[in-house]
Amino acid sequence: MSLDKLARELDETARQTGAMVDGIAEALAILADARIEAEEARRRASALIIAAIQGQDRIEQRSQNMALAVRQFALLPANAPAARYEEIWANLTLDELRLPALSGIAATAPHGEVELF
């Protein structure tokens, strides 16, 4: 179960990475489109780039959390009960990895305004 979950979460991380790159590519296309007024192009491209930067932060957090989980899995004996693996997942800091109901939800969750933090 835990390795299946890890595989799903790695797939989700790959999807998020692709979405981040798509946003950057879209921003570049907007900036290169001479039909879009310069101020509007900068505004739209900036919003896409900010969202991509936030996406990179989330991907970094996901990767760090998954690496921590794998390190803890490696310390478990071969006959460790499945509940011990689930406990490791439950103790991660990133909610989308820690809470089973949020696993993979980023792909379907509505996204609001871009915010800097």
PyMOL commands that set and color helices and strands:
alter all, ss='L'
color gray80, all
select helices_A, chain A and resi 2-32+38-75+82-90+95-98+100-102+105-107
alter helices_A, ss='H'
color red, helices_A
deselect
rebuild
show_as cartoon
